[in-house]
Amino acid sequence: MIGRIAGVILHRAMDHVLIDVRGVGYVVHVSQRTAAALPPVGEAAALYTDLLVREDLLQLFGFPTLLEKEWHRLLMTVQGVGAKASMAILGTLGAEGLARAIALGDSASIKAAPGVGPKLAQRVVMELRDKAPTVMALGGTLTVDLAPSDDVVEVAAPRKAQPAPRPEAAATAEALSALINLGYGQGEAAAAVAQAAGENAGAETPALIRAALKLLAPKG
């Protein structure tokens, strides 16, 4: 299993990238969101990968974080969601947006992905609602790290520092964990945190917890 690719970008397109790894070029399929965030040709890049194996086909799909890769793998468990649909959903919503849509039962946001119809969007929400909190809890702790020493490749080209884990993902994970520790169920906690994150963009963990608790407080 090829779980990670690190090397120099030789070619970029809207849905794939060609990465040179010690003289071997790997075609890695990516979402448009990921493609847009990659550095230009000639610079170093690293992607976590998932290998799709069929009788007549081998395809690598790339993700900027392990969190997004986990969402891809979870999406692929839904009947009718193949790699193309999964990449379209992630390209439209991103990992955090997908988590929010599933937690809130927002199938309309998922339906906005190219090629995803209303029935498939509803199936994604229904089948993954109970599983979403587990992946959400991974948060921003999983990210690409271009370290000098690497099992896949040592990139000779100059390297740029990679961004730290995104605060939104980390705050969401920490808030979700806190609510579950307070005794709330995973489903209701995930929905409250997702709604709070949507209404309080960029909020840090304490503010997100307070906002989610207000949403969970008995009305009346």
Backbone torsions as a table, in degrees:
resi	resn	phi	psi	omega
1	MET	NA	129.2	175.5
2	ILE	-92.4	110.1	-174.6
3	GLY	-101.0	-13.6	-177.7
4	ARG	-158.9	141.2	177.4
5	ILE	-124.2	130.1	176.0
6	ALA	-135.7	128.7	-178.8
7	GLY	-179.0	-156.0	-177.0
8	VAL	-107.7	133.5	-179.2
9	ILE	-72.8	124.0	177.0
10	LEU	-99.2	-29.2	-176.7
11	HIS	-155.8	142.7	177.6
12	ARG	-127.2	141.3	173.4
13	ALA	-137.6	-179.6	-177.4
14	MET	-70.1	-25.3	-175.3
15	ASP	-127.5	4.7	177.4
16	HIS	-158.6	165.9	178.6
17	VAL	-141.2	144.6	176.5
18	LEU	-105.4	118.1	-176.4
19	ILE	-115.0	127.1	178.6
20	ASP	-85.7	119.8	178.0
21	VAL	-119.0	99.3	-179.7
22	ARG	52.3	45.2	176.4
23	GLY	89.4	-4.6	177.5
24	VAL	-109.0	126.8	-179.1
25	GLY	-93.1	124.1	179.0
26	TYR	-108.3	126.7	173.9
27	VAL	-86.8	119.9	-178.6
28	VAL	-119.0	120.8	179.5
29	HIS	-80.9	134.3	-176.5
30	VAL	-135.7	163.8	174.2
31	SER	-76.9	163.3	178.6
32	GLN	-62.6	-34.0	178.8
33	ARG	-63.2	-45.0	179.5
34	THR	-67.2	-43.2	-179.5
35	ALA	-58.5	-41.1	-177.9
36	ALA	-67.4	-25.5	-176.7
37	ALA	-91.2	-8.7	-178.5
38	LEU	-72.6	152.1	177.5
39	PRO	-70.1	168.6	-178.2
40	PRO	-70.8	168.2	177.7
41	VAL	-55.9	137.8	179.1
42	GLY	97.7	-11.2	179.4
43	GLU	-103.8	162.6	-178.0
44	ALA	-78.8	147.5	177.8
45	ALA	-150.9	156.5	176.4
46	ALA	-138.4	138.4	178.5
47	LEU	-137.1	139.5	168.0
48	TYR	-76.1	143.8	-172.7
49	THR	-129.8	154.4	173.6
50	ASP	-127.7	128.8	-175.3
51	LEU	-97.2	120.9	175.9
52	LEU	-94.9	122.6	-176.4
53	VAL	-117.0	122.9	172.8
54	ARG	-131.0	173.0	-177.6
55	GLU	-58.3	-40.0	-175.5
56	ASP	-116.7	18.6	-173.0
57	LEU	-155.2	135.7	170.1
58	LEU	-127.4	121.5	-179.1
59	GLN	-133.0	137.2	175.0
60	LEU	-102.0	132.3	176.2
61	PHE	-115.0	132.8	-172.4
62	GLY	-112.5	149.2	-177.0
63	PHE	-141.1	141.8	-178.3
64	PRO	-72.1	-22.3	179.4
65	THR	-137.1	157.3	174.2
66	LEU	-65.8	-29.0	178.1
67	LEU	-60.7	-46.5	179.9
68	GLU	-67.0	-35.6	176.2
69	LYS	-62.4	-39.8	179.1
70	GLU	-64.8	-38.6	176.6
71	TRP	-64.4	-39.9	177.5
72	HIS	-59.7	-46.4	-178.8
73	ARG	-65.5	-35.7	178.0
74	LEU	-69.8	-41.6	177.3
75	LEU	-59.6	-36.8	-177.6
76	MET	-68.4	-12.9	177.0
77	THR	-81.0	-12.4	-179.4
78	VAL	-81.7	130.4	180.0
79	GLN	-60.3	128.5	179.4
80	GLY	94.6	-8.5	178.0
81	VAL	-100.9	109.2	174.8
82	GLY	-97.9	-173.9	-177.9
83	ALA	-61.1	-39.4	-178.7
84	LYS	-63.0	-46.0	-179.8
85	ALA	-66.4	-39.8	179.3
86	SER	-61.2	-45.7	180.0
87	MET	-66.1	-33.5	177.7
88	ALA	-66.4	-41.9	179.8
89	ILE	-65.0	-47.1	-179.7
90	LEU	-67.2	-34.2	178.1
91	GLY	-67.8	-29.8	179.9
92	THR	-82.5	-42.3	-171.1
93	LEU	-107.5	-27.1	-170.9
94	GLY	73.9	170.8	-177.2
95	ALA	-63.0	-46.5	-177.5
96	GLU	-67.7	-40.4	179.2
97	GLY	-64.7	-38.8	178.5
98	LEU	-66.1	-43.7	178.8
99	ALA	-58.6	-43.7	-179.3
100	ARG	-64.7	-43.1	-178.1
101	ALA	-63.5	-43.2	-179.3
102	ILE	-67.7	-45.0	-178.0
103	ALA	-62.2	-34.8	-178.2
104	LEU	-92.7	-0.1	-178.4
105	GLY	68.1	29.3	-175.3
106	ASP	-90.3	80.1	-179.0
107	SER	-70.4	-23.5	-179.3
108	ALA	-63.0	-37.2	178.8
109	SER	-66.2	-38.4	179.0
110	ILE	-69.4	-37.0	179.8
111	LYS	-64.5	-19.8	-179.9
112	ALA	-69.0	-16.0	178.8
113	ALA	-69.5	138.4	-179.9
114	PRO	-56.3	131.0	176.6
115	GLY	82.5	2.6	-179.5
116	VAL	-106.5	116.3	-179.3
117	GLY	-86.8	172.6	-177.4
118	PRO	-61.9	-39.3	-179.3
119	LYS	-66.5	-41.4	179.3
120	LEU	-67.7	-39.6	178.5
121	ALA	-61.9	-42.3	178.0
122	GLN	-65.5	-37.1	179.5
123	ARG	-65.8	-39.4	177.5
124	VAL	-58.4	-46.9	-179.6
125	VAL	-63.4	-46.8	-175.9
126	MET	-66.0	-43.4	-174.7
127	GLU	-78.0	-25.2	-174.4
128	LEU	-106.9	-3.1	-176.1
129	ARG	-58.0	-42.5	-178.5
130	ASP	-77.7	-20.7	-178.0
131	LYS	-92.9	-20.1	-175.0
132	ALA	-58.5	-42.5	-177.7
133	PRO	-57.9	-33.8	179.5
134	THR	-62.4	-43.1	179.9
135	VAL	-74.4	-37.6	177.7
136	MET	-59.0	-35.8	-177.2
137	ALA	-67.1	-17.5	176.6
138	LEU	-68.1	-31.7	172.8
139	GLY	53.5	-144.3	-175.8
140	GLY	-93.3	18.6	-178.4
141	THR	-80.4	-11.3	-177.1
142	LEU	-111.9	118.6	-177.7
143	THR	-153.1	164.2	177.1
144	VAL	-70.7	136.9	177.3
145	ASP	-131.9	110.1	178.7
146	LEU	-86.6	79.0	-179.3
147	ALA	-82.3	155.8	179.0
148	PRO	-58.9	-36.0	178.8
149	SER	-102.1	127.5	-175.2
150	ASP	-148.0	140.0	-178.2
151	ASP	-72.1	-24.8	-176.8
152	VAL	-87.0	-48.2	-176.8
153	VAL	-164.4	150.9	170.0
154	GLU	-107.3	112.3	-174.5
155	VAL	-79.3	123.6	-176.4
156	ALA	-81.7	-23.6	-176.9
157	ALA	-69.9	156.3	177.4
158	PRO	-57.2	140.4	-175.8
159	ARG	-112.1	142.9	175.0
160	LYS	-99.9	145.5	178.9
161	ALA	-62.0	136.5	178.8
162	GLN	-84.1	150.2	-179.4
163	PRO	-65.9	150.1	176.6
164	ALA	-68.4	162.6	177.3
165	PRO	-51.5	139.7	-175.7
166	ARG	-65.5	128.5	-177.1
167	PRO	-56.1	-36.5	-177.4
168	GLU	-59.9	-45.6	-179.0
169	ALA	-66.7	-42.1	-179.6
170	ALA	-65.4	-43.8	-179.7
171	ALA	-64.3	-40.4	178.2
172	THR	-61.3	-45.3	-179.6
173	ALA	-63.3	-43.4	-178.4
174	GLU	-68.0	-39.9	178.8
175	ALA	-66.3	-41.4	178.5
176	LEU	-61.4	-44.8	179.0
177	SER	-61.2	-41.0	-179.2
178	ALA	-64.1	-43.0	-179.3
179	LEU	-67.0	-38.8	178.0
180	ILE	-65.2	-38.7	177.5
181	ASN	-66.1	-24.3	177.6
182	LEU	-81.7	-4.1	175.5
183	GLY	105.8	0.5	177.8
184	TYR	-76.3	148.9	177.6
185	GLY	-68.8	155.5	-177.2
186	GLN	-60.1	-42.3	-177.3
187	GLY	-64.8	-49.3	-178.3
188	GLU	-69.0	-34.9	177.9
189	ALA	-65.9	-44.5	-179.7
190	ALA	-62.4	-42.2	179.9
191	ALA	-64.7	-42.0	-179.5
192	ALA	-66.3	-43.5	179.7
193	VAL	-65.2	-41.0	179.7
194	ALA	-62.8	-43.6	179.6
195	GLN	-66.5	-42.7	179.8
196	ALA	-62.4	-40.7	179.1
197	ALA	-65.0	-37.6	179.1
198	GLY	-68.5	-32.5	-178.0
199	GLU	-89.1	-13.7	-177.3
200	ASN	-132.6	68.4	-176.2
201	ALA	-56.7	130.3	177.1
202	GLY	79.4	6.9	-178.7
203	ALA	-65.9	141.3	175.9
204	GLU	-80.6	170.9	-171.9
205	THR	-53.7	-50.9	-178.1
206	PRO	-58.4	-43.1	179.7
207	ALA	-65.9	-36.8	179.8
208	LEU	-67.6	-39.6	177.9
209	ILE	-63.7	-45.6	-179.8
210	ARG	-61.4	-43.2	-179.9
211	ALA	-64.5	-41.1	180.0
212	ALA	-67.4	-39.1	178.5
213	LEU	-63.8	-37.1	177.4
214	LYS	-63.0	-39.0	179.4
215	LEU	-67.8	-30.8	-178.5
216	LEU	-87.1	-12.3	-177.5
217	ALA	-66.0	142.3	178.1
218	PRO	-56.8	136.1	179.5
219	LYS	-89.1	146.1	175.7
220	GLY	123.8	NA	NA
